[in-house]
Amino acid sequence: MTPFYHLLGNNLIANVTNFTVWFALTFWVYIETQSVFATGMIAGVYLVFTAGFGFWLGSIVDHNPKKLAMLGSSVVSAAFYAVSLALVLLSPAEAFTNPYGPQLWILVLLVMLGVIAGNIRSIALPTLVTILIPEDRRDKANGLVGMVTGIGFLTTSVISGFLVAWGGMVATLALALVLTLLTFAHLFPVRIDEGRVEAVPGEPVEPKRVDIKGTIAVIAAVPGLFALIFFATFNNFLGGIFMALLDAYGLSLVSVQVWGLLFGVLSTAFILSGIIIAKTGLGRNPLRTLLLVNLITWSVCCVFTIQPSIWLLAGGCFIWMLLGPYAEAAEHTTLQKVVPLERQGRVFGFAQSVEQSASPLTAFLIGPLTQFVVIPFMTDGAGADAIGGWFGTGPARGIALVFTLAGMVGVVVTILALRSKYYRQLSAAYAGGPDDDDLDGEGAKASPA
């Protein structure tokens, strides 16, 4: 088995671990507190940490062997999960029922730090794709990476729902600790030739620093690359709504066990998407693929909560999950080609920090805004009087209205991006040729990986 497939399998275990902890914490806190505000704040904490640590984690990836960075992430995650488990075991159960209680938020912070440590892997893996996979097959390899993420979601949602129902956070954190140790034990003996050049005596060595200025210069040197990052940032600004409200909306329709199982079934869309990308690639212009799938997904967002139907919600989520890996693979494939390898960790980390910086704002705002403004508006306010007859009324319909409005904004912004000069500039930079309309065409597929 090649090192790349070992890395995929190892990241699968790590993804299952971290996603399970994150999903389970959100489920558990909502069940314990019945507070949309609390679940919104959890999403906000996660995204603040992701944005704040992304650039620093990218520097760790650039300045150290990728395998060592991934092993270190497992050690740090295991330490935080162990401390979190001790806190749950030593605290009275009622300490976690108050959505404003200090012990609850200490636990959230500890758990989120353990999850965030795993983000080193999401930065290191695409740089290893650059190292281990020839350029003409990277889009397909990125599809496999997306498939692994999908399998992680599939396993996670099923496990987390039943874990919370059966053993709460004690069972969740105990399992996380075991799986994290397994990822370390599996990766440790795997040999990866990263082609790192040893320092020559007497020659200056690049200092191991974050170097924000240098990374910004690399990004600015590629026309349209900043625009790609900021487009993804705006998408994440709207996407923070999903992180803050989707679980609460799903749990308003079905039980936690059914929601977890349903989300697991829907996550097969990630796997299907990864298989398709691995077979067909992304076409000549991955950027066009990225924008078109965004146009479809935001259109779906306009209608998938328009009525209180679990089947309508399930259909919309399936389409989102089916097309999501296309967008991620397209962005990674573009960055892998236009950014020098020695800077990719920092650029991926920079992109992660900037792209996620908008989502915390959304998550922090949307929970309170939905709880204290939109829900009353759709329960017994002007919204209920104006559209309640066909849209429905009550707390769940307030959440649904937020999704519909977000979808409308997303459609408009994506259409503007497709018509922008930045799209044409970065398409030309990726193709390595002149900026012309032919870049919008689809070329022949690459041979199977």
N, C-alpha and C positions, 0 to 999 in steps of 0.2 A: 504494500500500500504506500503511495507517495505521501510525502510530508503534507501536501496541500489537503489531502483527504483526512489525514489525522487532525489537522487544524480545524477542518470543518466539523468533524465529530466532537472535538474538544470544545469548540465554541458552542455547539449544540447543547452540551451538558451545562455549560456556563450560562447560556441564555435561558434554559429551562429553570435553572436555579434562581437567577436574578429576576426574571419575569414572574416566577411563581411568588417570590417574596413580595414583589411590588403589587401584583394583582391581589394577593391574599390580604395584604395590609389594607388596601383600599376597601375590599369587601368587608373585612372584619371591622374596620373603623366605622363604616356606614351602618353596619348591623348593630354595633355597640352604641353608637351615638345618634343614629337616624338623622345625620346632619349633612346636607349638601355642602354647606360651608366647610366642614372638615375635609371632605373628599376633594374639594377644590383646592384647599390649602395643601394637601398632600401632593397633588399634582404640581402645585406651584413650587413646593420645596424640592421635589425631584428635578424640575426643570431649572430652577435657580442653581442647583448644584451642578447640573449638566453644563449649563452655560458658564458658570464660574470656573469649573475645573478643566473644561475642554482644552484650552490652549496649553495649560500646564501639562496635562496628560499627553498631548501631542508632542511636546518637547521631550518627555520621558521616552516616548516611542522612537523619536529621531536619534537621541543621544545614547541609546542602549540597544543591545540585541533585542529583537522583537520577542523572542521566546522568553527571555528574562523578564521583560516588562509584563508579559501575560502571566508568568508564574507569580510575580510580585502582586499582581492584582488579585489572584486567588488567595494569597496569604492575608492581604489586607481585608478582603471580604469576609474570610473565615473569622478573623479577629472581631470584626464588628457584629457578625451574626452571633458569635458566642456571647458577647457582652449583652446584646439585645435579648437573647434567650434568658440569661441570668436575671435581667431586669423584669421580664414577664413572670418568671417563676417566683421572684422575691416580692412582687407587688400584689396587693389585694385586687381581686377582679373588678371591684367597683371603681378603682382608680382610673380605669380606661373608658368609663361610660360618660364622662364629662368632656364634651368637645373642646373645652377651654382649659382642661386640667394639665398641669405641668408634666406629670408622668407620661401622659399620652404623647405629648410633643417631644419629650426627650426620647421616647421609644421611636417615634417617627424619624427623628434626626439620625439616630444610631443606625436604624435599618436602611435609610436612604444613603448614608455614607458607604455602607456595605455594598449596596446596589451600584452606586456611582463608581466604586473602585473597579467594577467589571467593565466600565466604559473604555478602559484602556484597550480591551480586546476589539471593540468596534472601530477604534482608530488603527490598531496594529494590523488587523486582518486585511483591509484593502491595500496597505503598503506591501504586505506579503504577496498579495495577488500580483502586484507590479513586479516583484522579485521573481516569483516562481512560475508565472504564466506568460507565454508569448503575447505580444500586443494584439494580434489578430484574434485571440481567443479570450481576452479579458472580459468582454461584455458577457460572454457565456459563463465564465467563472463567477462573475458578479451575480449572475442569475442563480447559481448554486448557493452563493452566500445568502441571497434573499430567500431561497428555499429553506435553508437551515434556520433562518429567522422565523419563517412560517411554521416549521415543525416545532420550534420552541414555543411559539404562541399556541399552537394546537395542544401540545402537552400541558403547557402552563395553565391555560384557562380551565381545563378539566381538573387538573390536580388541585389548583388553588380553591376552586369552588367546594370540592369535597373535603379538602383539608380544613378549611374554615368551618364547615358544617360539623366535621368530626372532632377536630382537636384544636381549633383556633390557632393562635399564633405560636403556641408551644410546639405543636406538630409541624407547623410551617418552618419555623426557624431550626428545629432539630434536623429536618430533612435537608434544608439549605446547607447546614454545616457539613453534613455527610457528603452531599453532592459536590460542594466546593473542594473538599479534600480529595475527592475522586478525580476532579479535573486536574488538580496539581499532580497527582500520582500518574495519570495517563500522559500528560504533556512532558513531564520531566525527562523520560528517556528518548523522546522523539528528536532526531537529528535534523536540523534545518540549516542549509548552507545559504546564509544571507549575503555572501560576497562582501563582507565588511573588510575594508582596507586598514591594516595596522598602521599606526603612526610611524613615520620615518624619523629617526633621531636627528635633531638639528633643524627640522622643519616646523614651522608654526602649526599649532593644532587649533581648530575652531573651538572656542570656548563653549562649554555645555550650558547654554542659557536659553531662556524662552525666546528672545529676539523677535519681539512683535514687529519692530520697524522693518527688519529684513524680510519677514514673511509677508507683510503688507506690500512691500516692493515687488516680491515675486508675483503676488496676485494681480497687482496693478499692471504688471508687464504684459499680461494676457488680456487683450481687449474683450470686454463683456463678462469676465470672470467674476468681478464684483457684483455685476447685475444678477448672475446666476445665484450667488450666495444670498443676495438681498431678496430675490424672488422666493427662494426657499425659506428665508426668514419670515416673509409675509405669510407664506403658507402655514408656517408653524405658529404664527400669531393667531390665525384662525383655528389651526389644529389643536391649540391649547384648550379650546372649547370641548373637544372630544375627550381629552384627558380628564377634564374637570367634571363633565356631565354624563358621558356615555354610560358608565356603570350605574349611576343613579337612575338614569332613564330606563335602562334595561331591567334593573331590579324593581322598578315601579310596575313592570309588566309581568314578571315571572319571579320565581324563588331564586335564591343564590345558587342552589344546585343546578337548576335548569339553565340559568344564565351562564354559569361556568361551562356546562356541557354544550350548550348551544354555541358559545363562543369558540369552543374547541372544534366543533364540526365546521363552523364557518372558516376557521383558520386553515382548513384544507385548501382554501383559495390561494394562500401564500405558497403552498407546496406546488399546486398546479401552475401558478405563475412562474415559479422558479424553474420548473421542468420545461415550460415553453421557451423561456429566455435561453436556457442552456442549449436548447435545440436550434433556435432560430436567430438568436442574437437580438440586437436592438436596431438594426438597419444602419444605413450610412450616416445618419444624423441623430445621435442619441438625444440631443436637445429637443428636437421636434417631437420625439417620442415622449419626453418628459412633460412638455407643455400640453400635448394632446391628452395624455392620461389625466393630467390635472383638470383639464376642461371637463372630462367625463365625470371624474369623482366629485367635483364641486356641483355639477348638475344633479348628480344623485343626491348630494347633501340637501338640495333644495326640497326634495320630495320624500325622503325615506322616513321622516317622522311626521308627515303631514296629517296622518291619522294614527290613533293609538293602536297599532297592530304589530304584534311581535313578528309576523311574517314579512311585513313591509320593512321593519327594522332589520330583520335578518337578511333580506335581499339586498338592501343598501350596504350593509356591512360586508357582505360577500363581494360585491363589486369593488368596494374600497380596498379590501384585502387582496383581491385579484390583481388590481392595477398598481398598488403601492410599490411592490418590488421593482416594477418598470422604472418608476421615478428614481428610486434609490440607486438602482444599477446604472441608470443613465448618468446621474450626477457623478458617481464613482468612476465610471468609465472615462468621462470627460476629464476629471481631475487627474487620473492616472496617466493620461496622455500629455496634458499640457503643463504639468507641474513636475519639476525635477525630483527624482526619487529621494535625494537627501533632505528635501524640504516637505515631503508629502505628509509626514506625521504632524508637523506643525500646521500645514495648510488644512488637513482634515480636522485637526483640533480647533483651528481658528474657525472653520466652517461650522463645526459643532457648537462652539461657543456663541458665535454670532447668530446662527440659525435658531438656536434654542433660547436666545436672549429675549425674544418676543413672547414666547410661550409662557414664561413665568408671569409676565404682566397680565396676559389673558387669563391664566388659571387663577391668579390671585384676585383679579377683578370679577371674573365671570361667576365664581361661586357666590360671593356676597350679592352681586348684581342680580343674579337669577333668584336667589333666596329672598331678597328683600324688595326687589323691584318687579322683575318679570313675572314671578309666580303670583304675587298679589294682582298684577295687571291682568293675568289670564284666569284668576280665580273668581274675583268679584269686582274687578276694575273695568276700565274702558275697553281693554282688549277682549275680555269675556263678552261684553255687550256687543262689540263690533263684529267679531268673527267667531265667537264661541259657539254659535249655532251649528256651524259646519266643521270648525277646527277642533272644537272641544274645549272644556274648561278644567281648571284644577292645576295642581303643582306640576304634574307630568306634562301637561300641555304647555305650560310656561317654558319648561326645558326644551320641548319640541320646537317652539317658536324660535328659540335661540339658534338651533341647528339650521332652520330654514333661512333665516336672515344671513347666517354665515355662508351658506352655500351660494346665495345670490351675490354677495360681495366677491367670493372666490371666482365665480364665473367671469365677472367683469374684469378683475385684475388679470386673469389668465389670458383673456382675449387681448388686452392691452399689451401683455408681454409678447404674445405671438406677433404683434404688429410693430414691435420696437426694433430700433437699430442695434441694440445690444444683443438681441437674439441672433441677428445676422452676423454681427462681428464675432461672437464666440463660435458660431457654427463654422465660420471661415477659418478661425484659429484652430479648431479641432480638425477640420479637413486638411489644413496645411496648404490651402489654395486660396484663390481670390474669392471675394465676397460676391456670390451671385445667386440667382434664384434657383439654380439647379440643386443647391444644397437642401432644398425642401423635398426633393424627390427621394424615394426609397430605392436603395441599391440592392444588388444581389446579396443573398445571405452568405455569411462565412461558412466554411466547412465545419461540421460538428466537432466539438471539443473532444 
